[in-house]
Amino acid sequence: MQKVSLGEFKTEWLEDITEGNPTTIKLGNRFAQKIINQWLELDEYSDDIIICDGTGDGGIDIAYLQKGEVNGNGEQEGDVWYIVQSKFGSAFQGTSTLLAEATKFFDTLTGHRPRLSSLAEGVTERLKTFVQNSSDKDKLVLVFATSVTMSDEEKRIVEDIKILGKNKIGQIFDVEMVSIETIYNRISEKEEESEEKLRVKFNGQLVSSGNELLVGSIKLVDLYKFLKEYKAATGDLDLIYEKNVRKFLGSRRKVNKGIEKTLLEKPERFGLYNNGITIVVNDFSEEDETFYLTEPYIVNGCQTTKSIWGVLVKKLESGGTGYSEELEAYKSKLEEGIVVVKVVKVGAQGEDLLIETTRYTNSQNSVTEKDFLALERDFRNWADQMAAKYNVYLEIQRGGWESRKALQKQNPSITPFFEEHVNCFDLLKVYSSGWLGEAGLAFGKNPPFSPGGTIFKQIVNDKQFGLNDLYAAYIISKEAERFKFGKGAEKSTRRQTRYLYFMVFIELLKDVILKAELNESYNDKHYYTKCILNFYTPENKGVFKELQENAIQVIDEYMISGGENSYTKEPKFLSSGDINSFLKWEQLGKEDSTPVLKSLIGDYKRFLIRTPSYKDIVKCVKESKNID
């Protein structure tokens, strides 16, 4: 299989960033937004990223607050602030840049940098309040985003900054590094013939059970050393979870409070209370009573290892040269703690064994077998079918499209050759906001749409859901591009309303279905799909456009502040006065929760009936029953 080199990927990845000869500040802004969106798997239409870069930024180029969700155990997870310092090209001058920018941020947060821009000042006040009110669940992460990969010396300085930050701010402080290579590593498929394989020391007490399985235990401190060595070698600890379905829940998973409590209070009994972890590898070997794992991935035990990492970084890596009896006593108990381990050799081509291993080791967890199989098989099948039937590249992980474009440039005769692409999880949000009426949730949150999330489960458990539904979502998403939603919207009414538009469009369509005397199809989501596929045929694009125009007019009229049919007259908005939280409200557009919007959509339903093309719209909807 052909592999795109890092250089080729980087060239393609930077193409839209350098387009149009942007100013230095604009270049930095574009770079920072793209790399953070892909690293954190954020919705590109999200309005939650705060850009401060420029004069008076106080060491804050980008700020993003990731609100904690209620996990599968009913526990409220902590919040995470990501403060991004991005350095593109020559703006990054190595260790001096890292130290200068970290110092600038620390001075800002401690009140020693008074001349801040209004944006940076607002973020700083929020950060100060966050630090004061934080619990041990919360985190403040300083992220260094660079176009080049850091050297070992630079990585050591980052570790020093982490220790300094913990002393100045507290244990909630952390530092991360992300580069274009980080994104490349996440989406790159390693060539099997490549001689360069990651090999990591694993100092466990293991015995073989056949040729493909090692079972036993490893001390907590040795597992921590294994994770530390892995991160040092790859620059990104999250890569070790790349074969784990839970990575799609968001790579910044919080620690499990029950696991953390055991680690802090009774680490010596950890092995008795925890189910252990499963690691899959290309190969394993034993040399001088020490095991080495080749290309290791943790497929079960994500929360366990994340918790171990989070707790032991705080306990063992906080610095200080003094002596603490309490810490020494903890270290003594920690030495007795172990984790039960299974190491499974799946080989370089062991896809079936990998899937079976992950399926069974996660069978007792909140991520169900259906979730995993849907992600690993259904999505791949949909990607293949989308390519074969529609010649559209379905991007399952952000950054994949840049890799594919680089491959196509490398080999212009490759088939299929894609001109169009779409991100899979964006399509799930489009489908959910329109077909399922979850516009507020789609705009406000990511976890419900990822494996294990409520909306994701609702979709994949629908046996009829498939390629046509995804493609119909792609159609209305593509058609909506001409309305220019998002941060670059030409009309302020469209800045935050992309998902609401999809909901309104389907509501208008449902009324046409009723008028076409297809009452049994009114609540049939897959009939909406058939209608959109039929609308998209050349002979029906005119009536399709009519329906779209009516939907966008609803949005534009509704979003005029103070207008007769304005959102500002909604009871929910009047009670809060916050447009952002209103548009992210889970009840947005549902039943009688937004009476002004309901009335306005009703007006446009009646208006649509009086348009000259309405009979053609009805005819098209009726004929949609013949769409396969």
C-alpha positions as CSV (number, residue, x, y, z in Angstrom):
1,M,0.0,0.0,0.0
2,Q,1.3,3.5,-0.9
3,K,2.0,5.7,2.0
4,V,2.0,9.5,2.1
5,S,5.1,10.9,3.6
6,L,5.0,13.4,6.4
7,G,6.4,16.1,4.1
8,E,3.7,15.4,1.5
9,F,1.0,15.5,4.2
10,K,2.4,18.7,5.6
11,T,2.4,20.4,2.2
12,E,-1.3,19.5,1.6
13,W,-2.3,20.3,5.2
14,L,-0.9,23.8,5.0
15,E,-2.4,24.6,1.6
16,D,-5.5,26.4,2.8
17,I,-3.6,28.0,5.7
18,T,-1.1,29.8,3.3
19,E,-3.7,30.5,0.6
20,G,-4.1,34.2,-0.4
21,N,-0.9,35.5,1.1
22,P,-2.3,36.2,4.6
23,T,-0.7,38.5,7.2
24,T,1.5,36.9,9.9
25,I,-1.3,37.2,12.4
26,K,-3.9,35.7,10.0
27,L,-1.5,32.9,9.2
28,G,-1.1,32.1,12.9
29,N,-4.8,32.2,13.5
30,R,-5.6,29.8,10.6
31,F,-2.9,27.4,11.7
32,A,-4.0,27.5,15.4
33,Q,-7.7,26.9,14.6
34,K,-7.1,24.1,12.2
35,I,-4.6,22.1,14.3
36,I,-6.7,22.5,17.5
37,N,-10.0,21.6,15.6
38,Q,-8.4,18.4,14.3
39,W,-6.5,17.5,17.5
40,L,-9.5,17.9,19.7
41,E,-11.9,16.6,17.0
42,L,-14.0,19.8,17.3
43,D,-16.9,20.8,15.2
44,E,-15.6,23.3,12.6
45,Y,-18.8,25.2,12.9
46,S,-18.5,25.6,16.7
47,D,-18.6,29.1,18.0
48,D,-16.8,28.2,21.3
49,I,-13.2,28.8,20.2
50,I,-12.0,32.3,21.4
51,I,-9.2,33.8,19.3
52,C,-7.1,36.3,21.2
53,D,-3.9,36.3,19.1
54,G,-2.4,39.7,18.4
55,T,-1.3,42.7,20.4
56,G,-2.1,42.3,24.1
57,D,-3.0,38.6,23.8
58,G,-1.2,37.8,27.1
59,G,0.3,34.6,25.8
60,I,-3.2,33.3,24.7
61,D,-3.6,32.7,21.0
62,I,-6.7,30.5,21.4
63,A,-8.8,29.6,24.4
64,Y,-11.4,26.8,24.4
65,L,-13.4,25.5,27.3
66,Q,-14.4,21.8,27.1
67,K,-17.3,21.3,29.5
68,G,-17.5,18.1,31.4
69,E,-20.2,15.6,30.6
70,V,-22.0,13.1,32.9
71,N,-20.2,9.8,32.2
72,G,-21.7,6.3,32.0
73,N,-21.5,5.9,35.8
74,G,-23.6,9.0,36.3
75,E,-20.6,11.1,37.5
76,Q,-20.1,14.6,36.4
77,E,-16.7,14.9,34.7
78,G,-14.5,17.9,35.1
79,D,-14.1,20.9,32.8
80,V,-10.9,21.5,30.8
81,W,-9.6,24.9,29.6
82,Y,-7.2,24.6,26.7
83,I,-5.0,27.7,26.3
84,V,-3.2,27.5,22.9
85,Q,0.1,29.1,22.0
86,S,0.6,28.5,18.3
87,K,3.9,29.0,16.6
88,F,3.9,28.7,12.8
89,G,7.2,28.5,10.8
90,S,9.9,30.9,11.9
91,A,7.8,32.2,14.8
92,F,9.0,29.1,16.7
93,Q,12.7,29.6,17.8
94,G,13.0,26.6,20.1
95,T,13.4,26.6,23.8
96,S,13.6,30.4,24.1
97,T,10.2,30.7,22.5
98,L,8.7,28.1,24.8
99,L,10.1,29.8,27.9
100,A,9.1,33.3,26.8
101,E,5.5,32.3,25.9
102,A,5.0,30.3,29.1
103,T,6.3,33.2,31.2
104,K,4.0,35.6,29.4
105,F,1.0,33.3,30.1
106,F,2.0,32.9,33.8
107,D,2.4,36.6,34.2
108,T,-1.0,37.2,32.6
109,L,-2.8,34.7,34.9
110,T,-1.0,36.1,38.1
111,G,-1.9,39.7,37.2
112,H,1.6,40.9,36.2
113,R,0.7,41.7,32.6
114,P,-1.9,44.5,32.8
115,R,-2.1,45.8,29.2
116,L,-4.3,43.1,27.6
117,S,-6.7,43.3,24.7
118,S,-10.4,43.2,25.6
119,L,-10.7,39.5,24.4
120,A,-7.6,38.4,26.4
121,E,-8.8,40.3,29.5
122,G,-12.2,38.6,29.3
123,V,-10.6,35.1,29.0
124,T,-8.2,35.9,31.8
125,E,-11.0,36.8,34.2
126,R,-12.8,33.5,33.3
127,L,-9.5,31.6,33.9
128,K,-8.9,33.2,37.3
129,T,-12.5,32.3,38.3
130,F,-12.0,28.8,37.0
131,V,-8.8,28.3,39.0
132,Q,-10.4,29.6,42.2
133,N,-13.4,27.4,41.8
134,S,-11.7,24.3,40.4
135,S,-11.8,20.8,41.8
136,D,-9.4,17.9,41.3
137,K,-11.6,16.9,38.3
138,D,-10.7,20.1,36.4
139,K,-7.7,20.9,34.2
140,L,-6.0,23.9,32.8
141,V,-3.9,22.8,29.8
142,L,-1.3,25.0,28.1
143,V,-0.9,23.7,24.6
144,F,2.1,24.5,22.4
145,A,1.0,24.0,18.8
146,T,3.9,24.0,16.3
147,S,4.3,23.3,12.6
148,V,7.5,21.4,13.3
149,T,8.0,18.5,15.7
150,M,9.8,19.5,18.9
151,S,13.3,18.2,19.6
152,D,14.2,16.1,22.7
153,E,15.7,19.2,24.3
154,E,12.5,21.2,23.6
155,K,10.4,18.4,25.1
156,R,12.4,18.5,28.3
157,I,11.8,22.3,28.5
158,V,8.0,21.6,28.2
159,E,8.3,19.2,31.1
160,D,10.0,21.9,33.1
161,I,7.2,24.3,32.2
162,K,4.7,21.8,33.5
163,I,6.4,21.6,36.8
164,L,6.7,25.4,37.0
165,G,3.0,25.8,36.1
166,K,1.9,23.4,38.8
167,N,3.9,25.4,41.4
168,K,2.4,28.6,40.2
169,I,-1.2,27.6,39.4
170,G,-1.7,24.2,41.1
171,Q,-2.2,20.6,40.3
172,I,-4.9,21.3,37.7
173,F,-2.2,22.7,35.4
174,D,-0.8,20.6,32.5
175,V,1.1,21.1,29.3
176,E,0.6,19.4,25.9
177,M,2.4,19.5,22.6
178,V,0.8,19.2,19.2
179,S,2.2,19.5,15.8
180,I,1.3,18.6,12.2
181,E,3.1,15.4,12.8
182,T,0.7,14.6,15.7
183,I,-2.2,14.8,13.2
184,Y,-0.3,12.8,10.6
185,N,0.5,10.0,13.1
186,R,-3.2,9.7,14.0
187,I,-4.4,9.1,10.5
188,S,-1.4,7.5,8.9
189,E,-1.5,3.8,8.1
190,K,1.9,2.3,8.8
191,E,3.4,0.3,6.0
192,E,3.8,-3.3,6.9
193,E,7.1,-3.6,5.1
194,S,8.5,-0.7,7.1
195,E,11.4,-1.7,9.2
196,E,10.9,1.1,11.7
197,K,8.6,-0.2,14.4
198,L,7.9,1.3,17.8
199,R,9.3,-1.0,20.5
200,V,8.7,-0.2,24.1
201,K,10.0,-1.8,27.3
202,F,7.4,-3.5,29.4
203,N,8.7,-4.6,32.8
204,G,5.8,-7.0,33.8
205,Q,5.6,-10.4,35.4
206,L,4.1,-12.3,32.5
207,V,3.8,-15.9,31.3
208,S,2.9,-17.2,27.9
209,S,-0.3,-19.0,27.1
210,G,0.3,-20.2,23.6
211,N,2.1,-18.2,20.9
212,E,-0.2,-15.2,20.9
213,L,-1.0,-14.4,24.5
214,L,0.9,-13.2,27.6
215,V,-0.9,-13.0,30.9
216,G,0.2,-11.7,34.3
217,S,0.7,-8.3,36.0
218,I,2.8,-5.2,36.1
219,K,3.6,-2.9,39.0
220,L,1.8,0.4,38.9
221,V,5.1,2.3,38.8
222,D,6.3,0.2,35.9
223,L,3.1,0.7,33.9
224,Y,3.6,4.4,34.5
225,K,7.2,4.1,33.2
226,F,5.9,2.2,30.1
227,L,3.4,5.0,29.4
228,K,6.0,7.7,30.0
229,E,8.5,5.9,27.6
230,Y,5.7,5.6,25.0
231,K,4.9,9.3,25.2
232,A,8.5,10.2,24.9
233,A,8.9,8.1,21.8
234,T,5.7,9.2,20.0
235,G,5.1,12.7,21.5
236,D,1.4,11.8,21.9
237,L,0.2,9.4,24.6
238,D,-3.3,9.3,23.0
239,L,-1.8,7.3,20.1
240,I,-1.7,4.3,22.3
241,Y,-5.5,4.3,22.3
242,E,-5.9,4.5,18.5
243,K,-7.2,0.9,18.3
244,N,-9.7,1.6,21.1
245,V,-13.2,2.6,20.3
246,R,-13.2,4.9,23.3
247,K,-10.8,7.3,21.5
248,F,-13.8,8.5,19.5
249,L,-15.4,9.7,22.7
250,G,-12.8,12.4,22.7
251,S,-9.1,11.9,23.2
252,R,-9.1,14.1,26.3
253,R,-11.0,11.5,28.4
254,K,-11.2,12.3,32.1
255,V,-10.0,10.0,34.8
256,N,-12.5,7.7,36.5
257,K,-13.1,8.9,40.0
258,G,-13.4,5.4,41.5
259,I,-10.1,4.3,40.0
260,E,-8.5,7.6,41.1
261,K,-9.7,7.1,44.7
262,T,-8.2,3.6,44.8
263,L,-4.9,4.9,43.4
264,L,-4.7,7.7,45.9
265,E,-5.9,5.9,49.0
266,K,-5.1,2.2,48.5
267,P,-2.7,1.8,45.6
268,E,-1.4,-1.4,47.1
269,R,-4.8,-3.0,46.6
270,F,-5.3,-1.7,43.1
271,G,-5.0,-5.2,41.5
272,L,-7.8,-6.6,43.7
273,Y,-10.2,-3.9,42.7
274,N,-9.5,-3.3,39.0
275,N,-10.3,-5.6,36.1
276,G,-7.0,-4.9,34.4
277,I,-6.0,-3.9,30.9
278,T,-5.6,-5.6,27.5
279,I,-2.8,-4.6,25.1
280,V,-2.6,-5.7,21.5
281,V,0.8,-5.7,19.7
282,N,2.3,-6.6,16.4
283,D,4.8,-8.7,18.3
284,F,6.4,-9.3,21.7
285,S,9.7,-10.6,22.9
286,E,11.6,-11.3,26.1
287,E,15.2,-10.3,26.6
288,D,17.1,-10.6,29.9
289,E,13.8,-11.2,31.8
290,T,12.3,-8.0,30.4
291,F,9.5,-7.9,27.8
292,Y,9.4,-5.6,24.8
293,L,6.2,-4.8,23.0
294,T,6.2,-3.8,19.3
295,E,3.5,-1.3,18.2
296,P,1.4,-1.6,21.4
297,Y,-2.2,-0.4,21.7
298,I,-4.4,-0.4,24.7
299,V,-7.8,-1.8,23.6
300,N,-9.3,-2.2,27.1
301,G,-8.3,-0.2,30.1
302,C,-8.4,3.3,28.6
303,Q,-9.9,4.8,31.8
304,T,-7.6,2.7,34.0
305,T,-4.4,3.8,32.3
306,K,-5.5,7.4,31.9
307,S,-6.3,7.5,35.6
308,I,-2.9,6.0,36.5
309,W,-1.2,8.5,34.3
310,G,-3.1,11.5,35.7
311,V,-2.6,10.5,39.4
312,L,1.1,9.5,39.2
313,V,2.1,12.5,37.1
314,K,0.8,14.7,40.0
315,K,2.4,12.5,42.7
316,L,5.8,11.7,41.1
317,E,6.5,14.6,38.7
318,S,5.6,17.7,40.7
319,G,9.2,18.6,41.6
320,G,10.7,19.7,44.9
321,T,13.9,18.7,46.6
322,G,12.6,18.4,50.1
323,Y,11.6,15.3,52.1
324,S,8.0,14.3,52.7
325,E,7.1,11.4,55.0
326,E,3.6,11.4,53.5
327,L,5.0,11.1,50.0
328,E,7.5,8.4,50.9
329,A,4.8,6.4,52.6
330,Y,2.7,6.7,49.5
331,K,5.5,5.6,47.3
332,S,6.0,2.5,49.5
333,K,2.4,1.5,49.1
334,L,2.6,2.3,45.4
335,E,5.4,-0.2,45.0
336,E,3.1,-3.0,46.1
337,G,0.3,-2.0,43.6
338,I,-0.1,-4.0,40.4
339,V,-2.3,-4.1,37.3
340,V,-3.5,-7.3,35.8
341,V,-2.4,-7.5,32.1
342,K,-3.2,-9.4,29.0
343,V,-0.9,-8.9,26.0
344,V,-2.3,-10.2,22.7
345,K,-0.2,-10.6,19.6
346,V,-2.4,-9.8,16.6
347,G,0.3,-9.3,14.1
348,A,0.5,-6.6,11.5
349,Q,-2.5,-7.9,9.5
350,G,-4.5,-9.3,12.4
351,E,-7.7,-7.2,11.9
352,D,-10.2,-9.9,12.7
353,L,-8.3,-10.9,15.9
354,L,-8.0,-7.2,16.9
355,I,-11.8,-6.7,16.5
356,E,-12.6,-9.8,18.4
357,T,-10.2,-8.9,21.2
358,T,-11.6,-5.4,21.5
359,R,-15.2,-6.6,21.3
360,Y,-14.9,-9.1,24.1
361,T,-12.6,-7.1,26.4
362,N,-15.1,-4.1,26.2
363,S,-18.2,-6.3,26.6
364,Q,-18.7,-5.2,30.2
365,N,-18.2,-1.5,29.5
366,S,-20.5,1.2,28.5
367,V,-19.2,1.1,24.9
368,T,-21.2,-1.7,23.5
369,E,-20.3,-4.3,20.9
370,K,-22.6,-2.6,18.4
371,D,-20.9,0.7,18.9
372,F,-17.5,-0.8,18.2
373,L,-18.6,-2.8,15.2
374,A,-20.5,0.1,13.8
375,L,-17.4,2.3,14.1
376,E,-14.9,-0.2,12.8
377,R,-16.9,-2.0,10.1
378,D,-20.1,0.0,9.2
379,F,-18.1,3.2,8.9
380,R,-15.5,1.6,6.7
381,N,-18.2,0.0,4.6
382,W,-20.0,3.3,4.3
383,A,-16.7,5.0,3.3
384,D,-16.2,2.3,0.6
385,Q,-19.8,2.6,-0.6
386,M,-19.7,6.4,-0.7
387,A,-16.6,6.2,-2.8
388,A,-17.9,3.5,-5.2
389,K,-21.4,5.0,-5.6
390,Y,-21.0,8.7,-5.3
391,N,-17.2,9.3,-5.5
392,V,-17.2,11.2,-2.2
393,Y,-14.4,10.7,0.3
394,L,-15.9,10.0,3.7
395,E,-13.4,11.2,6.3
396,I,-13.7,9.1,9.5
397,Q,-10.9,10.9,11.4
398,R,-10.1,14.6,10.9
399,G,-6.9,15.0,8.9
400,G,-7.7,12.0,6.7
401,W,-8.7,14.2,3.7
402,E,-5.3,16.0,3.7
403,S,-3.6,12.6,3.6
404,R,-5.8,11.4,0.8
405,K,-5.2,14.6,-1.3
406,A,-1.5,14.2,-0.8
407,L,-1.7,10.6,-2.0
408,Q,-3.7,11.7,-5.1
409,K,-1.0,14.3,-5.9
410,Q,1.6,11.6,-5.5
411,N,-0.3,9.3,-7.8
412,P,-2.7,11.1,-10.1
413,S,-3.9,7.9,-11.7
414,I,-5.0,6.4,-8.4
415,T,-8.7,5.2,-8.2
416,P,-11.0,6.3,-6.9
417,F,-9.8,9.9,-7.4
418,F,-11.8,12.2,-5.2
419,E,-12.8,15.8,-5.7
420,E,-15.3,16.0,-2.9
421,H,-15.1,15.0,0.8
422,V,-17.1,15.2,4.0
423,N,-16.4,14.3,7.6
424,C,-18.4,11.4,8.9
425,F,-19.2,12.8,12.3
426,D,-20.3,16.1,10.9
427,L,-22.8,14.1,8.8
428,L,-24.1,12.4,12.0
429,K,-24.7,15.9,13.4
430,V,-26.5,17.1,10.2
431,Y,-28.7,14.0,10.2
432,S,-29.4,14.3,13.9
433,S,-30.3,18.0,13.7
434,G,-32.6,17.5,10.7
435,W,-34.0,14.0,10.8
436,L,-34.1,13.6,14.6
437,G,-34.8,17.3,15.5
438,E,-31.7,17.7,17.7
439,A,-30.5,21.1,16.5
440,G,-29.6,22.4,19.9
441,L,-27.7,19.3,20.9
442,A,-25.9,19.2,17.6
443,F,-24.7,22.8,18.0
444,G,-23.9,22.5,21.7
445,K,-22.2,19.2,22.3
446,N,-20.0,16.5,20.7
447,P,-20.1,13.4,23.1
448,P,-23.8,12.4,22.3
449,F,-22.8,11.9,18.7
450,S,-19.7,9.8,19.4
451,P,-19.7,6.0,20.1
452,G,-21.4,5.4,23.4
453,G,-23.3,8.7,23.2
454,T,-27.1,8.7,23.3
455,I,-27.6,10.0,19.7
456,F,-25.0,7.8,18.3
457,K,-26.7,4.7,19.8
458,Q,-30.1,5.9,18.5
459,I,-28.7,6.1,15.0
460,V,-26.6,2.9,14.8
461,N,-29.4,0.9,16.5
462,D,-31.7,1.9,13.6
463,K,-31.3,-1.2,11.4
464,Q,-32.5,0.9,8.4
465,F,-29.9,3.6,8.7
466,G,-27.2,3.3,6.1
467,L,-25.4,4.9,3.1
468,N,-28.5,6.7,1.6
469,D,-29.1,8.5,4.9
470,L,-25.5,9.6,5.1
471,Y,-25.5,10.7,1.5
472,A,-28.8,12.7,1.9
473,A,-27.2,14.4,4.9
474,Y,-24.2,15.2,2.7
475,I,-26.5,16.6,0.0
476,I,-28.3,19.1,2.3
477,S,-25.0,20.0,4.0
478,K,-23.3,20.6,0.6
479,E,-26.3,22.6,-0.6
480,A,-26.3,24.7,2.5
481,E,-22.7,25.9,1.8
482,R,-24.1,28.6,-0.4
483,F,-25.8,30.2,2.6
484,K,-22.4,30.6,4.3
485,F,-23.0,29.5,7.8
486,G,-20.5,29.8,10.6
487,K,-17.9,32.3,11.8
488,G,-17.4,33.6,8.3
489,A,-21.1,34.2,7.7
490,E,-21.9,37.2,5.6
491,K,-25.2,37.6,7.5
492,S,-25.1,37.6,11.3
493,T,-28.4,35.6,11.3
494,R,-26.4,32.6,9.9
495,R,-23.4,32.6,12.3
496,Q,-24.8,30.1,14.8
497,T,-27.8,28.6,13.0
498,R,-26.5,25.9,10.6
499,Y,-28.0,23.0,12.5
500,L,-31.2,24.9,13.2
501,Y,-31.5,25.4,9.4
502,F,-31.4,21.6,8.8
503,M,-34.2,21.2,11.4
504,V,-36.4,23.8,9.7
505,F,-35.8,22.3,6.3
506,I,-37.0,18.9,7.4
507,E,-40.0,20.4,9.2
508,L,-41.1,22.1,5.9
509,L,-40.5,18.8,4.1
510,K,-42.6,16.9,6.6
511,D,-45.5,19.3,5.9
512,V,-45.3,18.6,2.2
513,I,-45.4,14.9,2.9
514,L,-48.7,15.5,4.7
515,K,-50.0,17.6,1.8
516,A,-49.0,14.8,-0.6
517,E,-51.4,12.5,1.5
518,L,-48.5,10.3,2.6
519,N,-49.5,10.4,6.2
520,E,-47.8,7.1,7.0
521,S,-44.5,8.6,5.9
522,Y,-44.8,11.7,8.0
523,N,-42.6,10.3,10.8
524,D,-40.6,8.0,8.5
525,K,-37.0,9.4,8.7
526,H,-35.9,7.2,5.8
527,Y,-38.7,8.7,3.6
528,Y,-37.1,12.1,4.3
529,T,-33.9,10.6,2.9
530,K,-35.7,9.3,-0.2
531,C,-37.2,12.8,-0.8
532,I,-33.8,14.5,-0.6
533,L,-32.2,12.0,-3.0
534,N,-35.1,12.6,-5.4
535,F,-34.8,16.4,-5.0
536,Y,-31.1,16.1,-6.0
537,T,-31.8,14.7,-9.4
538,P,-31.2,17.3,-12.2
539,E,-34.9,17.5,-13.1
540,N,-35.9,18.3,-9.5
541,K,-33.2,20.7,-8.4
542,G,-35.5,23.7,-9.0
543,V,-38.1,22.6,-6.5
544,F,-35.3,21.5,-4.1
545,K,-34.0,25.1,-4.2
546,E,-37.4,26.5,-3.5
547,L,-37.7,24.4,-0.3
548,Q,-34.2,25.5,0.7
549,E,-34.9,29.2,0.1
550,N,-38.0,29.0,2.3
551,A,-36.0,27.3,5.1
552,I,-33.3,30.0,5.0
553,Q,-35.9,32.7,5.1
554,V,-37.3,31.2,8.3
555,I,-33.8,31.4,9.8
556,D,-33.1,34.9,8.7
557,E,-36.4,36.3,9.9
558,Y,-36.2,34.4,13.2
559,M,-32.7,35.6,14.0
560,I,-33.4,39.4,13.6
561,S,-33.2,40.7,17.1
562,G,-36.4,42.5,18.1
563,G,-38.3,41.5,15.0
564,E,-42.0,40.4,15.1
565,N,-41.0,36.8,14.8
566,S,-37.7,37.0,16.6
567,Y,-36.0,34.5,18.9
568,T,-35.8,37.4,21.4
569,K,-39.5,36.9,22.1
570,E,-39.1,33.2,23.1
571,P,-39.9,32.5,26.7
572,K,-36.6,30.6,27.2
573,F,-34.5,33.4,25.8
574,L,-36.3,36.0,27.8
575,S,-35.5,34.1,31.0
576,S,-31.7,33.9,30.2
577,G,-30.9,36.6,27.6
578,D,-28.1,34.4,26.3
579,I,-28.3,33.7,22.6
580,N,-25.5,31.2,22.7
581,S,-27.0,29.0,25.4
582,F,-30.5,29.4,23.8
583,L,-29.3,28.0,20.5
584,K,-27.6,25.1,22.3
585,W,-30.7,24.3,24.3
586,E,-31.7,20.7,23.9
587,Q,-35.4,21.6,23.6
588,L,-34.8,24.1,20.8
589,G,-37.5,23.7,18.2
590,K,-39.2,20.8,20.0
591,E,-42.9,20.6,20.6
592,D,-44.1,23.9,22.3
593,S,-40.7,24.8,23.8
594,T,-40.1,27.6,21.2
595,P,-43.6,28.9,20.3
596,V,-42.4,31.8,18.2
597,L,-40.3,29.5,16.0
598,K,-43.2,27.0,15.7
599,S,-45.6,29.8,14.6
600,L,-43.0,31.2,12.1
601,I,-42.5,27.7,10.5
602,G,-46.3,27.4,10.3
603,D,-46.4,30.7,8.4
604,Y,-43.9,29.5,5.9
605,K,-45.6,26.2,5.4
606,R,-48.7,28.2,4.4
607,F,-46.6,30.5,2.3
608,L,-45.0,27.6,0.5
609,I,-48.4,26.3,-0.6
610,R,-49.0,29.5,-2.5
611,T,-45.8,29.4,-4.5
612,P,-46.1,28.5,-8.2
613,S,-43.8,25.5,-7.8
614,Y,-45.7,23.9,-4.9
615,K,-47.4,21.3,-7.1
616,D,-44.1,20.2,-8.4
617,I,-42.7,19.9,-4.9
618,V,-45.6,17.7,-3.9
619,K,-45.2,15.6,-7.1
620,C,-41.5,15.1,-6.3
621,V,-42.3,14.0,-2.8
622,K,-44.9,11.5,-4.0
623,E,-42.5,10.1,-6.6
624,S,-39.8,9.6,-3.9
625,K,-41.4,6.3,-2.9
626,N,-39.8,4.8,-6.0
627,I,-36.2,5.7,-4.8
628,D,-34.2,2.7,-3.7
